Amino acid sequence: MSVKIEDRPIEQVREQVIDQLIYNYSHGVISVEAFERRLDDAMAASDNKALMDLVEDLTLNTDQQYKAQKHSQFAPNYSAQHETDEEPLTLRSILGSSERSGQWVVPQNIYIENYMGSVNLDFTDAIFTHQHVTIHVNCYFGSEEIYVPEHVNVVSKMFCILGSFENKTVSLNKRQGPTIHIEGKTVLGSVEVKVKVKRTIKEKFINFANDLKTQLGMNGKHY
């Protein structure tokens, strides 16, 4: 027997509703105005009944091809793991600055040695080859900024002595995402982890829906 709609986790229902909205819009069932209006309502809804009301008149349901395309669009940037032994990444800053950004392959272990300097570590466009990555931090009188994409989990085991550690990452559905473990110490320094958002989640949904619509040749057509 299926679980009553009011007893299901709301984020699970929200994801299901948004998928159905995208699928029906991409097949020309609803207009772009209706799609964006209902998408706004779906993202703001606070109960399951209101969510399900948004799709009660939509008959098309997602299929396996849609799920595969969605996974490809929203999954983390993974590549096959390397067979050879990899070198850990070490960033050192002594009264200076050090940065790692752009598209780079993330090793399993990253070491940061920061003495009265600044370090910028940006995972936004990085390629993850491991499910779990560990950043080992030694920060003395310095500052460090770590940027992660929305899909990445962050777990901290930092020890601070007259210093600070802040994790400003957002809480999203990260079941497929890698986990970055941050451990070590900061003495009279600061370490800040935050998300560098390229596009809002709404913009990503709309872009994905429009890509599907183009692939299906549904522009200007109705199902």
N, C-alpha and C positions, 0 to 999 in steps of 0.2 A: 504494500500500500504506500502511495507516495506521501511525502511529508506536506502538511498544510502550508500554503504559501506564506502565511504570517509567521510560521516557525522556522523558516529557512534563513540562513545568514544573509543580511541585506546586501553585502558586497557581492555575494555570489549571484543574487537576483539582479543586481544592477549590471553586472557584467553580461548576464544572459540577455537582458533587455537592450543594452547598447549594441550587442552583437546582432540582435534581430532588427534593430533600427538600421544599422549599417547595411545589412544584407538586403532588406526591402528597398532601401534607398538606391543601392547599387543596381538593383534589378528594375528600377524605374517605377516602383509601386507608389512612392510618396515623393513629393517635390522637395527641392533643396531647402525651401523655407520651412516646410513641415519637419524635415529631418533635423535641421539645426535647432528649431524650437523644442522638439521633443528631446533632443540630445541634452539641451540645457536643463530641461525639466528632470531628465533621468539622472544627471549628475548632481542635482540639488535635492532630489527626493529623499525623504527621511523615513519612509515606511514602504513595505513591500507591495501593499495594495496599490498605492499611487504609481509605483513603478510598473506593475503589470497592466494598469489601465492605459499606459502609453502605447502598448502593443496589442491590445485586445482585438483591434480591427485589422491586424496584419497577419496574413495567412502563411507567408513563406517563412520557413525555418532554415537555419544554417546547416551546411553539409560538411563533409570531411575536407573537401577542397578549400572551403572558406577557412576552416580551422587551421589547415596547413599554411595558408597564405597569411593568416593573422599571426601565427607563431613565427613565421619568417620575418614579418614586419616588426614585431614588438619584442622578440627574444633578444637576449644579450648578444654582443658581438663576439662570438666564439670562433675559434679555428681549431683544427686537430692538434692535439698535444704533440710536442716534439719528442722524437725517440731518443735523441742525444741528450747528454747532461747539459742543463742550462746554467748560465751564470746568474747569480742574484744581482739585482740592481742596487748600487750604493750611491746615495746622494750626499755630498759633503759640502758644508758651508761654514767657513771660518771668517767672520767679519766681512762676509760677502753675501752673494745670493746664488741659489742653484734652482734649476727648473727642469721638469720633464713634462712634456705635453705633446699634442698632436696625435698621430696614429703610431702607436708603439705596442710591442708585444709584452704583456705583463708576466713577469716571472712569478714563481710561487713565493719567493721571499724578497722583500725590499728593505734596505737598511738606510736610515736617515741619521746622519751625524751633523748636528747643527750647534755651533758655538758662536753666539752673538751675531748670527746671520739670519737670513730668511730663505725658506724653501717653499717652492710651489710645485705640487705634484697633481697633475691633471689626468684623470681617467676617462674624460668625456668621450674621446675618440679611440681609446685604447682597445686592443684586442685581447680578450681573456682566453687563456688556455687552461686555466685551472678553476675548479669550483671554489676552492678556498685559497685566499692570498693573505699573507701576513706582512704587515709593515712594522718593523722594529725601530722604535724612536728613541733617540737620545738628544734632548733639546735643552741647552743651557743658555739662558738669557737671549733666546732667539724666538722667531715666530715661524709658524708653518701653516700653510693653507693646502688642504687636500680637497679636490673637486671630484665628485662621483656622479655617474648617470643615475636616472631615477630607478632603474631596475636593480641596482646594487645594494646589498645588505651591508651594514656596518656594525661591527661588534668591538667594543673598546675594553681594554684592560690597562688603561693608562694610570700611572702613579704621578701625582702632581705635588711638588713642593713649592709653595708660594707661586704657583703657576696656574694655568687654566687649560681645560680641554672642553671643547664644545662640539656636539654632533647635531648639525642642523639639517640632516637629511630628512626627506619626507617619507611617510609611511604609505606605501602602495602595495599592490599585489606583486610580490617578488618571489613567487615560488620557483621561477625559472632562473632567477638571478644568482650570480656568484656572491660570495661573502668575503668582505675584507675585514680581517682581524687587525686591530691596532693595539700594540702593546709596547711598553717601555716607560720612560719617565720624562717629565719636563720640570726643570728647576728655574724658577723666575722667568719662565717663557710661556708661550701660548701655542696651542695646536687647535685648529678649527677645521671641521669637516662639513662641507656643504655641497648642495646640488647646483650644477651649472645647467640650467634649463635652456635648451635650444628652442623648443616649441612647447606650448602648453599641451596637456593631455587632450584637451578638446581639439586643438589644431591637428594633433596626430590622428585622432579618430576621423576627422573630416578629410584629411589628406589620404588616409587609407581607404575610406569610402569612395572618394573620387577616383582613386587609382583603380579600384575594382570596377567602378562604373565604366571607365574608359576601356578596360580590358574586355568587358562584356559588350561594348558597343552600344550602351544604353543611353548615351547623351542625346537628349531631345526626344527619347522614346519612352513609352509606358508599357509596362509588362502586361 
